[in-house]
Amino acid sequence: MATASTNLSLGRRYLFKLVSNTATIPLFFILEAVLPRALGPAAYGNYNFSTNLFQNFTNFLDMGTSACLFTSLSKRPGEFGLIAVYARFAAIMLILCLLAGLLVLVPDVGRRLMPDVPLWMALPAAIWAYITWMGRVTRGMNDALGLTTHSELIRLGINLFSAMFLLVLYYSGSLNLAVLFGHQYLTLGLLAAGFALCLRGNRMEHPFAASSKNTAKRTNAWSLSKRQYTDYAREFRRYSGPLFVTALCSAFALSGERWILQFFNGSAEQGYFSLSQKIGMACFIFVSAMTPLLTRDLAVAHAKGSPGEMARLLDRFAPMLYALSACLACFTLAEAKSVVRLFGGGQFVEALLPVQIMALYPIHQSYGQIAGAVFYATGETRLLRNITLLMLFAGLSCAWILLAPPDFSSIGDSSLASSSAANGGIWSECLLNARLPGGFALGAAGLAWKMVGMQCLTVNILLIACRRSVPFRYRRNLVHQAICPAALILLAYIARHATETVWPGDHLARLLLSGCCYGLLCLLLAFAVPFVFGLERKDITHGYIRKFLKF
């Protein structure tokens, strides 16, 4: 029998996730305000570069299998065999991550993959990436089975505990890279374990659970026959097989972009970009609560053979999520100077331009995740692979052009040659001898421009491709993509200049006052022109809100 939580409406489940995300925002802000100050640009850059490198590795090993698990559990919540076979895959991934971390400890390998980064960070970063992946998978399983309420309550408690613990470490003066990894292991490990326990505690409420009175069946629940292994392997291979090349190229391209920045600009510039990326992620917190739930409903609608329902979900929720992420992103763009001072302090003043640029990244990220959800729900992973490969190649080429120095092809540049030799030895000299074209040497700002530009282009290509299977209104969405951020940026600058006139300075109090003014202006705009926020006139009435939440 399905649990009561599985019957909650999309609006109610989103509300639980939104409340959880809102309540755990202090953790994110504490983490990103404390770490840059405690570590400094170089160490902060090293931490983010190493963890990003291994996170791309785990994403490659995943190869879309977690998305396949999410979609399959959403459609067939009664099959415990899906969980049993994926647990074995997770164990194999752990072994591969540990081996990869040990391999990078070899000096010749580590210097090439992690230039100017202490090699001892390789194994801790590999473990961090695996635990992060495991937490994401188990949380997605809870969403797929309709256990959002329970899992979000667990997440809320653990994250608030983690935030308090991090503050204690910071103010006691004991926060360094080694202690930070330990703190992250504790937090991520507790989250993954909590999500797993939530699944175990609710097994009896789902059809796949064995009867509590039958100990033998419950003990053998993890056992699978050879035929079951074959069937599940075929299902995952059919779903994820076309994504193998995509996963490989994605890991190479995304790691390559960060590597180029590290190679040419060093750890400090890496730290500036990392800060801008984390601030951009903060703008996406509210939208990230909705996308897994929308993915589940899209999968269910596709399983019922209802493209009309899928189109309704896209037309209804995609513009709203886009506007929600744009609200936070545009305010961050206008208040970038105060935000940088709040998060990074005086050491990160050079991160201002990257932060302003990357503030725009979450705006289209919402559409990107929704478009990807359509491809995963409909199983059209081959088309997704082809589009992704094309854009990855274009993105890596763009990153090289924007980051490489103008005189890169001139091997006679002694400063460049000596820096390259120090970063990678003979391998780097061979790279220089390849006579690749030079670029614009834009550093962290260049990589930020690449991220935002390619994201916008990729998302719209994916949305156009989605219309093959889901007849949603793309032209309306395209117009909304242009009007919404333009209007919100104007409101954000109005709020900023108004508060600076009354209360000059970049302090927190003025930033909060500006945020209140901006929120009021957005509320007035929503009532005057609902289209800007992806709404219709009836959406802002109390009656429709009650219908949406189904209280």
C-alpha positions in Angstrom: 0.0 0.0 0.0 1.4 3.4 -0.9 2.2 5.7 1.9 0.3 8.9 2.5 3.3 10.9 1.5 3.2 9.4 -2.0 -0.2 11.0 -2.5 0.9 14.5 -1.8 0.5 16.9 -4.7 3.5 18.3 -6.6 2.8 21.6 -4.8 2.8 20.1 -1.4 6.0 18.1 -2.0 7.7 21.1 -3.5 6.7 23.0 -0.3 8.4 20.5 1.9 11.5 20.7 -0.2 11.4 24.5 -0.3 11.0 24.8 3.4 13.9 22.3 3.9 16.1 24.2 1.4 15.2 27.6 3.0 16.0 26.3 6.5 19.4 24.9 5.4 20.4 28.1 3.6 22.3 29.2 6.7 24.6 26.1 6.3 25.4 27.1 2.7 26.0 30.7 3.5 28.0 29.9 6.6 30.1 27.4 4.6 30.8 29.8 1.8 31.3 32.8 4.1 33.6 30.9 6.5 35.7 28.8 4.1 37.1 31.6 1.9 38.0 33.7 4.9 39.6 30.7 6.8 41.5 29.3 3.8 42.4 32.2 1.6 42.1 32.3 -2.2 44.9 29.8 -3.0 43.9 27.1 -0.5 40.3 27.6 -1.3 41.1 27.2 -5.0 43.0 24.0 -4.3 40.2 22.6 -2.3 37.6 23.3 -5.0 39.8 22.2 -7.9 40.6 18.8 -6.3 37.1 18.0 -5.3 35.7 19.2 -8.6 38.2 16.9 -10.4 37.0 13.8 -8.6 33.4 14.9 -8.7 33.7 14.8 -12.5 35.2 11.4 -12.2 32.2 10.1 -10.1 29.8 11.7 -12.6 31.6 9.7 -15.4 31.3 6.5 -13.5 27.6 7.2 -12.8 27.0 7.5 -16.6 23.4 8.4 -16.0 22.6 5.2 -14.1 21.3 7.2 -11.1 18.9 9.0 -13.4 17.8 5.6 -14.7 17.3 4.4 -11.2 15.3 7.5 -10.3 13.1 7.2 -13.4 12.6 3.4 -13.0 11.7 3.7 -9.3 9.2 6.5 -10.1 7.5 4.3 -12.7 7.8 1.0 -10.7 8.1 1.7 -7.0 7.3 -2.0 -6.1 10.6 -3.4 -7.5 13.2 -3.7 -4.7 15.4 -5.5 -7.1 16.3 -2.1 -8.6 17.7 -1.0 -5.2 19.5 -4.3 -4.6 21.3 -4.3 -8.0 22.3 -0.6 -7.7 23.8 -1.2 -4.2 26.3 -3.6 -5.8 27.1 -1.0 -8.4 27.7 1.6 -5.7 30.2 -0.7 -4.0 32.1 -1.1 -7.3 32.2 2.7 -7.6 33.7 3.1 -4.1 36.6 0.8 -5.0 37.2 2.7 -8.3 37.2 6.1 -6.5 39.7 4.9 -3.9 42.0 3.5 -6.7 41.8 6.8 -8.6 42.7 8.8 -5.5 45.7 6.5 -4.8 46.8 6.8 -8.5 46.9 10.6 -8.3 49.3 10.3 -5.3 51.9 9.0 -7.7 54.1 12.2 -8.2 54.3 12.0 -12.0 50.6 11.6 -12.4 49.6 14.0 -9.7 51.7 16.9 -11.0 50.1 16.6 -14.4 46.5 16.3 -13.2 46.7 18.7 -10.2 49.3 21.3 -11.0 50.3 23.5 -8.0 48.0 21.5 -5.7 49.3 19.5 -2.8 49.0 15.8 -3.8 47.9 14.7 -0.3 44.5 16.2 -1.2 43.8 13.6 -3.9 42.6 10.7 -1.7 40.4 12.9 0.6 38.9 14.6 -2.5 38.1 11.2 -4.0 36.3 10.0 -0.8 34.5 13.4 -0.6 33.3 13.0 -4.2 32.0 9.5 -3.6 30.1 10.4 -0.4 28.6 13.4 -2.2 27.4 11.1 -5.0 26.0 8.6 -2.6 24.0 11.2 -0.8 22.6 12.5 -4.1 21.5 9.0 -5.2 19.8 8.1 -1.9 18.0 11.4 -1.7 16.8 10.9 -5.3 15.5 7.5 -4.3 13.4 9.0 -1.5 11.9 11.5 -4.0 11.2 8.7 -6.5 9.3 6.7 -3.9 7.4 9.7 -2.6 9.2 9.9 0.7 10.1 13.6 0.3 8.8 14.7 3.7 10.8 12.2 5.8 14.0 12.7 3.9 13.8 16.5 4.0 13.3 16.5 7.7 16.5 14.4 8.1 18.4 16.7 5.8 17.2 19.7 7.7 18.4 18.4 11.1 21.8 17.2 9.9 22.6 20.4 7.9 21.7 22.7 10.8 24.0 20.6 13.1 26.7 20.8 10.5 26.5 24.6 10.3 26.8 25.0 14.0 29.8 22.6 14.2 31.5 24.5 11.4 31.1 27.8 13.2 32.7 26.2 16.3 35.7 25.1 14.2 36.1 28.5 12.6 35.9 30.5 15.8 38.2 28.1 17.7 40.9 28.7 15.0 41.2 25.0 14.1 39.7 25.1 10.6 42.1 24.1 7.9 42.0 21.8 4.8 42.4 18.6 6.8 39.8 19.5 9.4 37.5 20.7 6.6 37.6 17.3 4.9 36.7 15.7 8.2 33.8 18.0 8.7 32.6 17.3 5.1 32.9 13.5 5.7 30.8 13.8 8.8 28.1 15.9 7.2 27.8 14.0 3.9 28.1 10.6 5.5 25.3 11.4 8.0 23.1 12.7 5.1 23.7 9.5 3.0 23.1 7.3 6.0 20.0 9.3 7.0 18.5 9.0 3.5 19.2 5.3 3.5 17.6 4.8 6.8 14.6 6.7 5.6 14.3 4.2 2.8 14.7 1.2 5.1 12.2 2.7 7.6 9.6 3.0 4.9 10.1 -0.3 3.2 7.2 -1.9 4.9 4.9 0.7 3.4 5.8 -0.2 -0.2 4.9 -3.2 -2.3 8.6 -4.3 -2.7 9.0 -4.8 1.0 8.9 -8.3 2.3 6.5 -9.2 5.0 7.8 -8.5 8.5 6.5 -11.9 9.5 8.6 -13.7 6.9 12.2 -13.4 8.1 13.5 -15.7 5.4 12.1 -13.6 2.6 13.3 -10.4 4.2 16.8 -11.8 4.6 17.0 -12.8 1.0 15.5 -9.5 -0.3 19.0 -8.5 -1.5 19.6 -11.8 -3.3 19.1 -11.7 -7.1 18.9 -14.6 -9.5 21.2 -14.7 -12.6 18.2 -13.9 -14.8 17.3 -10.8 -12.6 20.9 -9.6 -12.9 20.7 -10.0 -16.7 17.4 -8.2 -17.0 18.4 -5.2 -14.8 21.8 -5.0 -16.5 20.1 -4.9 -19.9 17.7 -2.2 -18.6 20.5 0.0 -17.3 22.7 -0.6 -20.4 19.8 0.3 -22.7 19.2 3.5 -20.8 22.7 4.6 -19.9 24.7 2.9 -22.7 24.3 5.9 -25.1 25.5 8.2 -22.3 28.9 6.4 -21.9 30.6 8.6 -24.5 28.8 11.6 -23.1 29.9 10.9 -19.6 33.5 10.3 -20.6 33.6 13.5 -22.7 31.8 15.5 -20.1 34.3 14.5 -17.4 37.2 15.3 -19.7 35.8 18.7 -20.8 34.6 20.0 -17.5 37.8 18.9 -15.8 39.8 20.3 -18.7 38.2 23.7 -18.3 39.2 24.0 -14.7 42.6 22.5 -15.4 43.3 25.2 -18.1 42.4 27.9 -15.5 44.7 26.2 -12.9 47.5 25.7 -15.3 47.6 29.3 -16.7 46.3 31.3 -13.8 47.1 29.3 -10.6 45.3 28.5 -7.4 44.3 32.1 -6.5 42.4 32.6 -9.7 40.8 29.2 -9.2 39.7 30.4 -5.8 38.0 33.5 -7.4 36.1 31.4 -9.9 35.2 28.9 -7.2 33.7 31.6 -5.1 31.7 33.0 -8.0 30.4 29.5 -8.8 29.3 28.9 -5.2 27.5 32.2 -5.0 25.8 31.3 -8.3 24.8 27.9 -6.7 23.2 29.8 -3.8 20.8 31.5 -6.3 19.7 28.0 -7.5 18.8 26.6 -4.1 15.1 27.2 -4.3 14.8 25.9 -7.9 16.8 22.7 -7.0 14.0 21.8 -4.6 11.5 21.5 -7.5 13.4 19.9 -10.3 13.6 16.3 -8.9 9.9 16.4 -8.2 9.0 17.7 -11.6 11.3 15.0 -13.1 9.3 12.4 -11.2 6.0 13.7 -12.5 7.3 13.9 -16.0 8.3 10.3 -15.8 4.9 9.2 -14.5 3.1 11.2 -17.2 5.3 9.6 -19.9 4.7 6.1 -18.4 0.9 6.8 -18.8 1.5 7.8 -22.4 0.4 11.4 -21.8 2.5 13.9 -23.8 -0.2 16.5 -23.2 0.3 16.3 -19.4 4.1 16.6 -19.9 3.5 19.7 -21.9 1.2 21.1 -19.3 3.8 20.6 -16.6 6.5 22.3 -18.7 4.3 25.3 -19.6 3.1 25.6 -16.0 6.2 25.2 -14.0 9.2 25.9 -16.2 8.7 29.7 -16.5 7.9 29.9 -12.8 11.2 28.2 -11.9 13.1 30.3 -14.4 11.7 33.5 -12.8 12.4 32.3 -9.3 16.1 31.7 -10.1 16.2 34.9 -12.0 14.9 36.9 -8.9 17.9 35.8 -6.8 20.4 35.9 -9.6 19.6 39.4 -10.8 19.8 40.8 -7.2 23.2 39.1 -6.8 24.4 40.7 -10.0 23.4 44.2 -8.8 24.8 43.7 -5.3 27.9 41.8 -6.3 30.3 44.1 -4.5 28.5 43.7 -1.2 28.1 39.9 -1.7 31.8 39.4 -2.4 32.7 41.4 0.7 30.2 39.4 2.8 31.4 36.0 1.5 35.1 36.4 0.9 36.2 39.5 2.6 39.0 41.7 1.5 41.1 38.8 0.0 38.6 38.2 -2.7 38.0 41.8 -4.1 39.3 40.5 -7.5 36.5 38.1 -7.7 33.9 40.9 -8.3 33.7 40.5 -12.1 33.5 36.7 -12.0 30.8 36.9 -9.4 28.7 39.4 -11.5 29.0 37.1 -14.5 28.3 33.8 -12.7 25.3 35.3 -11.0 23.5 34.9 -14.4 24.4 31.2 -14.7 21.6 29.8 -12.5 18.9 31.6 -14.6 19.2 29.1 -17.5 20.3 26.3 -15.2 16.6 25.8 -14.2 15.6 25.3 -17.9 18.6 23.1 -18.4 17.6 20.6 -15.7 14.0 20.6 -16.8 14.9 19.9 -20.4 17.2 17.2 -19.3 14.4 15.7 -17.2 12.3 15.4 -20.4 15.0 13.5 -22.2 15.5 11.2 -19.2 11.8 10.7 -18.7 11.2 9.8 -22.4 14.4 7.7 -22.7 15.7 9.7 -25.6 19.2 9.6 -24.3 20.8 9.2 -27.7 19.7 12.6 -28.8 20.7 14.1 -25.5 24.2 12.5 -26.0 24.6 14.0 -29.5 23.7 17.5 -28.4 25.8 17.3 -25.2 28.9 16.1 -27.1 28.6 19.0 -29.6 28.3 21.6 -26.8 31.1 20.1 -24.7 33.5 20.3 -27.6 32.4 23.9 -28.3 32.7 24.8 -24.6 36.2 23.4 -24.2 37.3 25.2 -27.3 35.8 28.4 -25.9 37.5 28.0 -22.6 40.9 27.6 -24.3 40.3 30.8 -26.4 39.2 32.8 -23.3 41.9 31.5 -20.9 45.1 30.8 -22.8 47.6 33.7 -23.0 47.9 35.5 -26.4 51.5 34.5 -26.9 51.0 30.8 -26.0 52.3 29.6 -29.4 55.5 31.6 -28.8 57.6 28.9 -27.0 60.4 31.4 -26.6 58.6 33.1 -23.8 60.8 32.2 -20.9 58.4 33.1 -18.2 55.7 30.9 -19.7 58.2 28.1 -20.3 59.5 28.1 -16.8 56.0 28.2 -15.3 54.9 25.3 -17.5 57.9 23.2 -16.6 57.2 23.8 -12.9 53.5 22.8 -13.4 53.9 19.7 -15.5 57.5 19.0 -16.5 58.2 17.3 -19.8 54.5 16.7 -20.4 53.8 20.4 -20.2 56.7 21.2 -22.6 55.2 18.7 -25.1 51.9 20.5 -24.8 53.6 23.8 -25.5 55.3 22.3 -28.5 51.9 21.4 -29.9 51.7 25.1 -31.0 48.0 25.5 -30.0 46.5 29.0 -30.7 46.7 31.7 -28.1 43.7 33.3 -26.4 42.6 36.3 -24.4 44.0 35.5 -21.0 40.8 36.5 -19.2 41.3 34.2 -16.2 38.3 33.5 -13.9 36.1 36.1 -15.6 36.8 34.3 -19.0 35.7 30.9 -17.6 32.6 32.6 -16.1 31.7 34.1 -19.5 32.1 30.7 -21.1 29.9 29.0 -18.5 27.1 31.6 -18.9 27.2 31.8 -22.7 27.4 28.1 -23.4 24.6 27.4 -20.8 22.2 29.8 -22.5 23.0 28.3 -26.0 22.8 24.7 -24.8 19.5 25.1 -23.0 17.7 26.5 -25.9 19.0 23.8 -28.2 17.7 21.2 -25.7 14.3 23.0 -25.4 13.9 23.0 -29.2 14.8 19.3 -29.3 12.2 18.6 -26.5 9.4 19.7 -28.8 9.8 16.5 -30.7 8.1 14.5 -27.9 6.5 17.2 -25.8 4.3 19.9 -27.5 5.0 22.8 -25.1 5.0 26.5 -26.1 8.7 27.2 -26.8 8.2 30.6 -28.4 6.4 31.8 -25.3 9.3 30.5 -23.2 11.9 32.2 -25.4 10.2 35.6 -25.0 10.0 35.0 -21.3 13.7 34.2 -21.2 14.5 37.7 -22.4 11.9 39.8 -20.6 12.1 38.3 -17.2 15.9 38.9 -16.4 15.8 42.4 -18.1 13.0 43.5 -15.8 14.4 42.0 -12.7 17.9 43.5 -13.2 16.3 46.9 -13.6 14.4 46.5 -10.3 17.6 45.3 -8.5 19.6 48.3 -9.6 16.7 50.6 -8.5 16.7 49.0 -5.1 20.5 49.2 -4.8 20.7 52.9 -5.7 17.7 53.8 -3.5 19.3 52.2 -0.4 22.8 53.6 -1.2 21.3 57.1 -1.2 19.7 56.6 2.2 22.4 54.4 3.8 25.8 54.3 1.9 28.2 51.4 2.2 28.6 47.7 1.4 27.7 46.5 4.9 25.2 43.7 5.6 22.4 46.0 7.0 22.2 48.0 3.7 22.2 44.7 1.7 19.3 43.4 3.7 17.4 46.7 3.3 18.1 46.5 -0.5 16.8 43.0 -0.5 13.6 44.0 1.2 13.0 46.9 -1.3 13.8 44.6 -4.2 11.3 42.0 -2.9 8.6 44.6 -2.6 9.2 45.8 -6.1 9.1 42.2 -7.4 5.8 41.7 -5.6 4.3 44.8 -7.2 5.6 43.7 -10.6 4.0 40.3 -10.2 0.6 41.8 -9.6 1.0 44.3 -12.4 2.6 42.0 -15.0 2.3 38.3 -14.0 3.9 37.1 -17.2 7.3 38.3 -16.1 7.2 35.6 -13.3 5.6 33.0 -15.6 2.2 33.4 -14.0 -1.3 34.1 -15.1 -3.7 36.5 -13.4 -5.5 33.7 -11.6 -2.3 32.3 -10.2 -1.9 35.2 -7.7 -5.3 34.6 -6.1 -5.7 32.9 -2.8 -8.1 30.3 -4.2 -5.6 29.1 -6.8 -2.8 28.9 -4.2 -5.0 26.6 -2.1 -5.8 24.5 -5.2 -2.1 24.3 -6.0 -1.1 23.1 -2.5 -4.3 20.9 -2.1 -4.7 21.7 1.6 
